[in-house]
Structures are given as C-alpha cells and as structure tokens.
Amino acid sequence: MASVVATNQTILVVGGGVSGMTAALEAAECGKQVVLVENTATLGGRTSVLYRYFPKLCHPVCGLEINLRRLKGNRNVRVLTLAEVTGISGTRGDFTVTVKRSPRYVNENCTACGACAEAVSTQVPNPWNYGLDRMKAAYLPHAMAYPQRYVLDPSIIGTPDAEKAKAACKYGAIDLGMAEETLELKVGAIVWATGWQPYDAARIQPYGYGRFPNVITSVEFERLADPHGPTGGKILRPSDGKEAKDVAFIQCAGSRDENHLRHCSRICCMASLKQTQYVREAFGDGAQSTVYYIDIRAIDRLEDFYARVQKDTTVRFVKSKVARIAEDQATRDPILHGVDTEGYHRYANRHDLAVLAIGMAPSVKAADIPAEVVEDSSGFIEAAAERAAVFGAGCATNALDVNRSVQNATAAALRAIQVVNRAARAET
Amino acid sequence: MASDLNAQALARYRNDFLREVEERVDEGEWVKMCMQCGVCAGSCPFGPHWEHSPQKLFMMIRAGKRDEVLQSDSMWMCTSCYNCVVRCPRKLPITTIMHGIATYAHRLGLAPKRQPTRDFSVVFWENFTRNGRANEMRLMLRLWFKDGIGAGIKKALAMKNVGLGMLRTRRMSPFEIFGGHGVKDVKGFQAMIRKAQEIEDRRRGFTK
C-alpha cells in the first residue's frame, strides 16, 4: 500500500478536484507516470458537491463519472487520498516530495456496504454539506466518492464505537492499527491544483452571517437544492425549516472588495442565476428570487443564460450592493437594507432567506506552498516562469468555473509533460 | 471675491466638472473610482434625511451637474461617522471627499445660505483662529444670538443646565467673554494659518 514507485520522470499532481484529476489524466494518457495526492478521503473536490452546472443545468455527476472511468482504466495514475504534501526539495526535473498520509482505518476489502455506519452512533459535522448536517463517524464522503470506500473519523478511534464498526464489518476491511505514515517521492514536475474555498462569510460583518440563521452562503444553498444534501433537496431555511420561497441573492459577497477579496470571483453571477432556477424548479410560479448585484458578469455564451433568467417572471434584479442585513427577531426573516443605483430608491426588503454569493479564496495561499511559486495580490499562483517546474492549475491560479479550470489544468499538464520529457532526454 | 473664484473656475474647467473636483477638492481624485454599488448610501445613518447620498453625488459629479452638486446641502449633513468609509469596497475616503466638496462650494460662494453646519463652521473658524483656542463663551453666544435676541434667550434657557454644569466643573469660564485665553504666540499662529492657506490655495489652483 505504502510503496509508490516514482522517478524524476513522474509528475506529481497536488489536489484531486476536477482540475487535479484533469491534469493527472491528461498527463497519464500521454503515457506519463502520475501521482495524484488528495488531502480528503475522496477525489472530486468541490465539483462533486455542486447540485448542477451552469449554464446547461446538467449534473456534475456526469462529468465526474467520465473522469473516474478514465482514471480506473489508466495504470499510469497512482491516487493517494488522505494525503498531504508537507515538503518539497530539489529542483526542476529532480524533486523530492514529502507526503503525510493520514489513516483511513479501512482497507481495500471495503465494499461500501455501510454496515459500519449503521453500527456506529457518534456523529460528526459533514464537511461535504458544509457542516449543515452531521454524519456518522464511519462514512462514505458522498455517493460519487472515489475510492468507494468508507472512512472512520479519527475521533472515534480508541472508543467502543470503533470496535462496533470493526465487529460489524463482514469483510475484515476495518483496520484500527493503521497509523499515519510519511512517504518520500521522487518527481520531475509538480502540478499544484489545491483549488478554492469559500471566503469566510462571517468576516463580512454587516451581512450577519453566523449571527442570523437565515443568511447562508451560495455553497450551502447548493447543498439545500441537492437531493443528497441535508434537506433531501428541499429548499428549507435553517431557522425554522420553513420553505424558502422568497430568496434574495447577494452578489459580490466578499469579492471585488478591498476589505475582503480584491478580485472578481467570476463564478458567482452565474451561480446565482443558476440558483434562481432551483427556486423556480422547487416552487414554480410561487417562487420569488431577487438578485442584488453591482453588475452581472455573464460573458460570451453564458450571457444567453442571463437573458433567459431575465425573462423568468419569478426573478427580479435590483442593481445595488446590499449595505447591511438586519433580522426580524420574531420571524427571523432577513431584511436587506440599501439604495438601488437605478433611481436611488432606498429599500428595506424582507425575504425568507438571503444567500450570499460568496467569493472564492485560494484553499492554500500561494505564499504557503512549499515550492517556488509567485503569489498574486489575492493569494493565487501567478503564471509560472519559463524555466519553472511547479505549475498552478485550476482555482489555485485564479477564480475559475469548472469549464475554465479544466482548460487551465490541461495547459498545466502540458507544461509538466515538457519538464519530465526534458528530464528523460537528459538521462539517455 | 467668491463669485470671482466661481467665474474663474467656470472659465478654467468649462464643462469638465469631474476634473475640477479632482484638482480642487480634497481627495477629489478618488471620485472616478466609485463603482456605484450603493453601499455608502445604504450605510449612512443620515441617509434617509438628505437628498444626495455620496453615491449620488459622485454620479452627479461625473454627469457634470455642477450647480446641483455645489448648491446641495447634503454634504453639509455628514457627521463623519465613517460608516461609509469602512464599508466602501473600493476604499474611497468618502467622508473627506464630502467635507472637501462642502469646503469648495463654500469657497466659491455657492453653498446654501443659512445652512446650520456651514454657519457653525464659519463661526467656529473665526472663533478659534482669533487666538488659537476655541472660546466657548463667544462661540455659544454668536451661535445662539445669530437669529436675534429672542431666539438667543430661548436657546440659552433651553441649555441652562448644561451651561451651569460646565461652569460648576470649570469646563467654561464666564470671563472668556472679555477676549479669553490664547496660545503663547498668537501672531506666529496666525502667520502659520495664513501660510497654510496660501499653500493650499496654490495647490488647488486658486492662485498662481
């Protein structure tokens, strides 16, 4: 299990989201040896917890399924989950990478039958639902998880719950003796695809996230709409479980703001336009979505989708960045205060639920990456110099949607291939 | 004098009011950075009570609405709470710009007449530049009696308890009425103020 054969012609891909998977697969399909390192228990990243893609409103499951099939059919990719890069030394064409692997406590025998989850009673917050609900401490991350293998949460190790899980497993898949291990890999080039995280909404003080239960982020709303989410796909608001038929979407929550994220996060306009369609889908003509925006940034073909949503009678657009949110203490309805730019009308609008179209921050700031990369003013990785051997890919380099992340990751894979090809030539 | 300055400004900037503001108003070069999001307008605690929010004023400046902007009394209503400044996504120094526009309008003689904040500012400036210290007795009497003796007495009676409290705690002395205290070198202080005004006038293009 722990043996990973790697040479200076191997490409290391850090991050197993859609960008990392793409970079790994593109390189592997060119015949290169690839090690794909992912720090959670499954590949798929944030893409796998989207309900639908814009603009076609198709399900991400489909695209992920294709990538997983490519992965299963390819012998050149070695996937390490629950693994984290802790150090990189060496130079272009000759790196030594230290990888820390956390124990899963479940081995290859697992059939994902779920008997361990039934046996265990401890619950832990579910990160794949952004903590909106709790899950059993023996869990499969989500339906699309790869590998399809359960995980024991480290918090139950050494408790009777762990023993119960072990006893429940018919296949001898639970190995409580697993321990953290450290690997050293030789690699020639590195693709860094650690992706993004939602900006900490609580820092946008006037919006009251964290203080008002009915102010949530767009990634949380995505989970509410998803049948695999905490509400089984029903759009229910957190305070009282009431159907949220009147939903406000607040654009540029954290983005384009010198006090928070300097950059435009690019996806949020389209994400909110998409989410208005979730509300319509759930409540039909009884739905009411209001998008509060500075300007809608739906470019190229995406603008057609914007035009379609504009025609939707259940969607209203208010050109205004909301100044602050208050809460009706009796009903817990969020009340949005601001002034609109088209006529300068002052408003105090009550809604069932306010969704902050939250900005994208890099998961790992470029300055914290243990390799030579240049950080831009938002913490993303700047385009690599000509003689580089560490290449950013996907949302580690900029705020990108899935489509552009995939393109970007393919480009990074190509540059990594060039590096290991040169290393190979130097040896012969 | 004031109207001369206005005529001079009109001749110099013609229809480019944005450039006029950029050159002549404190922090005016920030006005073009406004992206019209409306957070300042929505954050202003006085927002509902004045006609032109900062957002609207900035748009009016860009639209060349010179008279409306300079004659507006909205910027005189700014209480310097800085709510807009801390929330502005572009970090515009909105409070400073508000006071800058007000000051400029005053210089040109276009600011609204009998605007209480303007009246107070004029009285306060005269009061403390006289000898370098605010003279509370004189400031108070000037403000109370500017609308006539009857109104002055009425206001004095209304503020009686505050005044007595200040006398008791020695925060105010009735003898200030005869000139009051000042800085050690009053002449030097006044020369400094004159010099500062001269530099500022040159910088803003009022003088060569």
Interface residues (C-beta under 8 A of the other chain):
Chain A: P206 C252 R256 D257 E258 N259 H260 I294 S320 K321 V322 A323 R324 H337 G338 V339 D340 T341 Y344 R346
Chain B: M35 Q36 C37 G38 V39 C40 A41 G42 S43 G47 P48 S53 Q55 K56 V86 R87 C88 P89 R90 K91
